[in-house]
Amino acid sequence: MVKKKLVKKPSAIVNRRARFDYELGDELTVGLSLTGPEVRAARDGHIQLKGSFVTVRNDELWLNNASFSLKLNQKGQPGARTIDTEPRKLLAHRKQINELSVRKKEGLTIVPTSLLTTGRHIKLVIALGKGKKRYDKRETLKRRDQEREASRAIKRA
C-alpha cells in the first residue's frame, strides 16, 4: 500500500512586493479568463505576481507580466513546466472599468495584490496605487524594524 503525501495548496497567492513599492488605495476583486492548464497552475500555487500590472485596452482590463508555470503533458518528462507571461483578460463590470480608467489617467497604477483560489472561481484582487520613492521605501523598512524591536522588548519584559 502506497501512502500519498498530502500537499497543502495555498488559498491565496500574495504579491508582497506591491505593498512595498506602492501606496495602495481602493481594492477591487475581479475575475480572470483562464484556460484549463492556467487554472491548474493557479490552484497548485504556481503563479508569480511580482512585477505584474493591469492595463486598460479597448475598454477591457488586462493582466500583464504575471508568470504562470504551466505543466507540460509530455511522455518521459515528469513534472516538466513552461513559464507563460502573456496578457490575460480580467472580468469586471463596465462601471468599474470606466472608474479605473479615469483614475489611471490621473496618474495612478493598477496593481494586482493577491490571487484568490478558494471556492469555485479564481479571483484577482487589484488595487489602485501610487508609486513610492526610494526614501519612502527606506522609511517603511525603518518603521518595520522599530516595530519589531518594540515587540521583542515587550516579550522580554
N, C-alpha and C positions, 0 to 999 in steps of 0.2 A: 504494500500500500504506500503510495507516494503522497507526501504531505505538500500542499501548495503553500507558498509563502504569501501572507496577506500584506499587500502593499497599500498604505494609506494614501489616497489620492487627495490633492488639495481641493478645497471647495472654492477658493478664490486665488487668483494669481494677481499679485500686487506689484504695481510699478512704484517702488520705493524712491527711485530717482526723481520722479515727478514732484514729490513734496519737497525735495531738496533744491531742485532747480527753479521751481515756480512758486509764486504766492497764489495758492488756489482759491477760487471763489465758488460760484454756483456749480453744483453737481447735477448730472442728468444720467439716467440709466436708459440705454438704448440696446436694441437687438443687433445681431450680426447675421449676415447672409454667408453661410459656410457650406462647404461640401462635406461629404462623409469622412474622408481622412482628416480634414481640419477639425471636425467635431471630436474625433477620436483623440487627436493631439491635445485639444483643449481639456477634455475630460481626464487625460493622463497627466496634465500639467506640463506639457512640452511646448510652452509658449513663452516668448520673451517680449515684454512690452517696453523695455528700456530703449529710449531713443525714438519711440513711435509718436506719431502726431495725427491729428484729424484735419482734413481739409474739406472745403465746401466746393464741389464741382457740379455744374449743371443742376443746381438746387438739390443736390444729394450730398450726404456725408460719406466720406471715405476714410478708412483707417489705413495709414501708410506706415511702412517700415516696421511692422510687427513681425517677429520671426516665429513661424510655425514650423516645428520639427516634425515633418510628415514621415510616416512609416512606409517603406517600400516593400511591396509584396513580391519579392524575387526568390526563386529557389536557390538554396545553397548559401544565402546570406541572411542568417537570422539577426533580427534587430537592426537591419540597415535603415538609415534615415537620411532624409534630404531636408535642407533648410529652404523655406519658401517665404519671401518677403513681399509678394505682390500686394497691391491695394485691395482691400475688402470693403464691400458696401455696408454701411450702417443703416439700421432701420429706426426711423423716428417720425413723429408727426410733423406735418407741414409747418405748423406754428412754431414748433421747437426749432426746426431747421432755419426758419426765417429769423428767429431771435438770435440764434447762434451766429448766423452770417452777419447780422448787424453788429454784434459785439466783436466779431473778428475784424471787421472793418475799423473798429475803434482802436485796434492795436493789441487785442488780447489773443492768446493762443489757446486752442482746444487740445487738451492733453488727456489721454486715457490713464486713469488711475488704478483701475482693477478690472479683472475679468471674472465674472461670477458663473460658476458651473453647477451650482446646486439646482435641483429641480429639473424640469423638462427642457427648459430653454437655456441657452447660453447668452448672458447679457454682459455688456461692457459699460462700466461707469466712466463717464467723461466729465471733465471739469474745465471751466474757463480759468486760465492762469496768466499772470504777468511775470515775465522772466526776472529772476533775481540777478543782481550784480554780484561780482566776486566778494565784495566786502560784506554784503548781506549773508552770503553763504558762510563766511568766516564767523560772523556774529551768531548764526544758527548753531554752528559747531561749538562755539564758546558757551552759549547758553545751555546746550545739551550736556556739556561736560560739568558745568556748575550744578545743574540739577542732579546729575549722577553722584557727584561728590556730596551734595547735601543729603541725598537719600542714604548714602553709605554712613555718613556721620550720625544720622538718626538711628540706623540699625545698630551701630556700635554702642550708642548711649542707652 
